Amino acid sequence: MKAFQLKIMIKNSKPPIWRRAIVPAGITFSQLSMILNEVMGWCGYHLFEFEFYHLELRVVEQAEEYEFSYEPFDYIEASTTFIREYLEKNDWFTYTYDLGDDWQHRVTVEKIIEDYAYDYPQVIKYKGDCPVEDCGGIYGYYDCLEIVSDSSHPEYEERLEWMQSQGYPREYDPDEVNRTLRESFFYRWGKGEKRCQSDIYEEHFSGKTGLNATKRDKNKSISVNRSGKHLMEENLQRLAEQMKREAPERQFLSDISLKDIF
């Protein structure tokens, strides 16, 4: 079975907080988000986003809401797009958990494994404990750590009580994480998945665990919500091509390009 060895590191964490994990192919980006949350130690109740910077592409749920965006990114639907072709062709991408706190992770595709023997993901190495959630991102987290390290700080007791209510301090336990991945994130092979993450989580909470996966994980057709930037570029290129066709005898027009128009 094909799988991907990934290194997931929280951006701007010092010392770096990261996990190395193996994730089998056959799942959607919505399901991959669930796995990354479990691997890193996130609860999973916030929105997420994948970004392939060099493709100028973002993968989100409810991608239709991003139609006619004037950011330089196209958008595709996470719940219906399989991960394999994107992870095969890209060395790294960004995973953002909690779009408010903006926990950005650099995910490096370290290795493609052709003969992975297991039907579930697993963590094989790690460094650092998981930060508390809803603290304002990595810099808010460091502010919290600074405050609770100084018992004379005026916010010490209040901040410590709040952090403890969030599970602090929570030492990362790879054995426990792998047990959960094995028992709750195993793959059920079949037609695959087309649901949003919240629906899959709800099913897990009701007691039906596992992830629907498919070995026919080729993206046959993907609906892309084009960015305003890309639409403008395409329209200008069509204009340049039309000008070439209409005035082929003119040398200065025969070599016209999008760059010339600008």
N, C-alpha and C positions, 0 to 999 in steps of 0.2 A: 504494500500500500504506500502511495506517495504521501510524504509529510514534509514539514518545514521546520528547521531549527531556527528559532527566533531569539534574539536578545532584545528585551524590552527595558528601556532605561528612562526614568523620569528626567526630563530636561531640566537643567540648572540645579540638579540635586548635588550637593557637595558635603560629604563624600557621595559618590554616585549610588543611587538606589536602583537596582536592576535585577531582572530575572532572565535566566536562559530556559527556554521551554521548547518542547517538540509538539507541534500541532498538526494532526493529519488533515489532508485535503478532504474535499467533499462537502464543505459547509459554506454558508453565506457570511457576509461581513457582519450581519447582526449577531450571528452565532459566535463569530470570532471575537466580537466585543465582549460577549459573556465570558468566554474563556480567558481573555486578557484581564478582565476584572477579577476573576477568581485567582489567576496566577499572581497578580500584583497585590491583591488584598483589598480591592474596592468592593463596596456593597452592591453597586450596579443600579442604583435607583436614579441616576442622573443621565442626561442626554450624552451622546457620543458623536464622534466624527473621525473619519479617516481622511488623510490628505496625501496624495501622490504629487509632490511639488513639481517634479519635472514634467508630469503629464498635465499640469494645471487642472487637476481633477480632485473633487472631494466626494466621499461616499457617505451618505447620511440616510436616515429614515425620513419618510415623507418628502422625498426629493422634489416632488412636484411643487412644493411651496417655495422653492428657490428659482422658479422660472423667471427669466428676464433679469437675473441678478447681474449687476454691473461690476462685480468682482471679477478678477481674471481667472475664475475657476468654473469649470463645468460641474454639474452635480448628477450623480446616479444613485439609484435606490439600493440601500444596504441589505434590505430584507429579501431581495430577489437576485442579488448578484453574488456569484460564487467567487471564492478567493483565489482559486488555483492559478488562473492565467495572469493575475496581477502580481502574485508573489513569485511566480516563475520568471517574470520579466523585469522585476524591480529589485534593486539591492536593499532599499530601505523605504520606509514611509513613516508618517506621523499618525499616532493615535491620540486623540484628545478625549479625556473623560471629564464630565462635568463642564459644560461650556461656560458656566459662570465662574467657577474657580480656575478653569483653564489648565487642568493637569495634562500637560503635553508629554507624550512618550515618543522617543525615537525608537522605532522598531527596525532592527537590522535583520535581513534574511541571510543568516550565516551559512546555511547549507540546505540543499534539497536532498531529502532521503527517499530513495526509490523503493525500498523494501522495509518500511517500518512495520513492526510485527504486532502492534497493539491497536485496539479500537478506541483509544481515548488519549487525550493530551497528557503531558506530564512535565513537571519542573525538574531540571537536571542540575541547576546551579543557581545561586542567588547571592545578593549582597544588600543588606539594609532592611530595616523594618518598614512596614507600610505607614505612611503619614495618616493623621486623622482627617476625616472628610469635613467639608463645609467650613474650612478654616481660612479660606482666601487664597488657595493655591500654594505653591512651593514657598513663596516668600512669607505668606501669612503663617505657614507652618513653622518656619524658622523663627518668626516673631513669637509664636506660642512657646516654642522650646526655650527661647531666651527668657521669657517671663517666668516659666515654671522652674527654671534653674536658679532663680533668685528669690528666696523666701521673703526678702524685704521689699519686693516689688509691690506697689499698691494693688495690682491686679492679680497677684499670685494665687490667692485662694480661689477667687472666682474662675480664673482661667484654668487652674488645675482641676477643679470640680467639673468644669465643662468638658475638658479633654478626657477625663476619666469616664464621663458619660458616653463618650465616643469610642471607648475601648482602650484608651491610652493607659499605660504603655502596653503595646501589643507586639510581642516578639514573633517574628515570622517563623512559622513551623512548616517546612517543606513536606514533611511526612503527612501532616494533616491536610495540607493543600492537595497533595497527590491522592490521598484517600478520597477527598471530595471529587476531584477530577475523574477518578476511576469509577466512583459509585453514582455520580450525578451528571457527568458530562461525557459518558460513553456514547458511541455512535450507534444509532439504529439505522441500518442500511436499507434504502428503499428509494422513493421518488425524491427525497430531499425536503427542504423546508422553504416556505414562502411567507412565513409570518414575521411580524415585528418582534423585537426583543421583549417588549412588555408582555406580550401574549405567551411567549415561551417561559419567561420567568413566572408568570401566573400559574402555568401548568406545573412548573417545578415546585412552587409553594403548595400546590394541592396534593403533591406526593408522586406525580408522574415525572420521573427524571429521565435523563438522556437527551440526546440531540438527534433529530432526524437528519440524515446525511445521504448522499448519493455518490456513486462512483461514475455517474454520467454528469459530471459537474462542469460541463462546457457552457459558457454563456452564449446561447444561440442568438439572442437579440437583446439589446440593452437600450432602454429609453434614456436619452441624455438630455438634460436641461442645459442648453447652451448658455454660456455667459454672454453678457452684452458685448464684452471685448471681443470674444471669438466670433460672434455674429457680425460685428462691424468689420472685422478682418476678412471674413468670408465674403461679405457683400462687396468690399473693395476689390478683392481678388477677382470676383466674377465681373466687376466693372472693367478691370484691366483686361481680362480675357475677351470681353465683348469688344473693347476698343481695338484689340489686335485683329479680331475677325472682321470688323467693319472697315479697317484701314490698313490692310496687309501691305499695300504698295508703299506705305510711308515707313521708312527705315526707323525714324525716331519713335514711331508707335509700335513697330514690330517687336521691339525689345522692351516694351513697357512692363513693369512689374509693380507689385504692391509697394516695394521700397521706393520706386520712382514717384508714385502718387504722393507718398508722405514727404 
